[in-house]
Amino acid sequence: MDITNLLVFLAIGGIAGWLAGLLLKGGGYGLLVNIVIGVIGSVVGGFAFGLLGLSASGLLGSIITATVDAVLLLLIVGLLKRAAEPPPLIAFPIFLQRKG
């Protein structure tokens, strides 16, 4: 892989991450993290689409493949983040609280 292919790969991942953040409307984690997830999505998406027997050719096909997987990755990250948060504290009603 030469430098040109690497730059194209990073650009496709960046576009995919940006699109995924737009599609989820607030489900993203900022431009930089969305771009990283887009790059990961482009790698995983190409592999997953190949396993499913689907193929996308050309620049547009690569962007679509990477975007679909970046959206899935952002959803999974969001679910994991929500699962890791502690449950909210339950406040006792005023009439059950002790008075000084």
C-alpha positions as CSV (number, residue, x, y, z in Angstrom):
1,M,0.0,0.0,0.0
2,D,1.5,3.3,-1.1
3,I,0.9,6.7,0.5
4,T,-1.8,7.6,-2.1
5,N,-3.9,4.5,-1.2
6,L,-3.4,5.2,2.5
7,L,-4.7,8.8,2.1
8,V,-7.7,7.6,0.1
9,F,-8.4,5.0,2.7
10,L,-8.3,7.6,5.5
11,A,-10.4,10.0,3.5
12,I,-13.1,7.4,2.9
13,G,-13.1,6.5,6.6
14,G,-13.2,10.1,7.5
15,I,-16.2,10.8,5.3
16,A,-17.9,7.6,6.5
17,G,-17.4,8.6,10.2
18,W,-18.7,12.1,9.5
19,L,-21.8,10.8,7.7
20,A,-22.4,8.3,10.5
21,G,-22.3,11.1,13.0
22,L,-24.8,13.1,11.0
23,L,-27.1,10.1,10.5
24,L,-27.3,9.3,14.2
25,K,-28.0,13.0,15.1
26,G,-26.2,13.4,18.4
27,G,-25.1,9.7,18.5
28,G,-21.6,10.7,17.5
29,Y,-18.7,11.5,19.8
30,G,-17.2,14.5,18.0
31,L,-15.6,14.8,14.6
32,L,-12.2,13.1,15.5
33,V,-13.7,10.1,17.2
34,N,-16.3,9.7,14.4
35,I,-13.5,9.8,11.8
36,V,-11.6,7.1,13.8
37,I,-14.8,5.0,14.0
38,G,-15.3,5.6,10.2
39,V,-11.8,4.2,9.5
40,I,-12.5,1.2,11.7
41,G,-15.9,0.8,10.0
42,S,-14.3,0.8,6.6
43,V,-12.0,-2.0,7.5
44,V,-14.7,-4.1,9.3
45,G,-17.3,-3.2,6.7
46,G,-15.2,-4.4,3.8
47,F,-14.6,-7.7,5.7
48,A,-18.2,-8.1,6.8
49,F,-19.7,-7.3,3.4
50,G,-17.2,-9.9,1.8
51,L,-18.4,-12.5,4.3
52,L,-22.0,-11.8,3.3
53,G,-21.3,-12.1,-0.3
54,L,-22.0,-8.4,-1.0
55,S,-19.6,-6.2,-2.9
56,A,-19.3,-2.5,-3.5
57,S,-17.1,-1.2,-6.1
58,G,-15.7,2.3,-6.7
59,L,-15.4,5.2,-4.4
60,L,-19.1,5.6,-3.7
61,G,-19.5,1.9,-2.9
62,S,-16.6,2.1,-0.5
63,I,-18.1,5.2,1.2
64,I,-21.5,3.4,1.6
65,T,-19.9,0.2,3.0
66,A,-17.8,2.2,5.5
67,T,-20.7,4.4,6.5
68,V,-23.0,1.4,7.2
69,D,-20.5,-0.2,9.4
70,A,-19.5,3.1,11.1
71,V,-23.2,3.6,12.0
72,L,-23.3,0.1,13.4
73,L,-20.1,0.7,15.4
74,L,-21.4,4.0,16.8
75,L,-24.6,2.3,17.9
76,I,-22.6,-0.5,19.6
77,V,-20.3,2.0,21.3
78,G,-23.4,4.0,22.5
79,L,-25.0,0.8,23.9
80,L,-21.7,-0.2,25.7
81,K,-21.3,3.4,27.0
82,R,-24.9,3.4,28.3
83,A,-24.5,-0.1,29.9
84,A,-21.4,1.1,31.7
85,E,-23.1,4.1,33.3
86,P,-24.2,3.6,36.9
87,P,-28.0,3.6,37.5
88,P,-29.5,6.9,38.7
89,L,-29.9,7.4,42.4
90,I,-33.4,7.1,43.7
91,A,-34.3,9.9,46.1
92,F,-36.5,9.1,49.1
93,P,-39.8,11.0,49.2
94,I,-39.7,13.9,51.7
95,F,-42.2,12.3,54.1
96,L,-39.9,9.3,54.5
97,Q,-36.8,11.3,55.4
98,R,-35.7,11.8,59.0
99,K,-36.1,15.2,60.5
100,G,-33.1,16.6,62.4
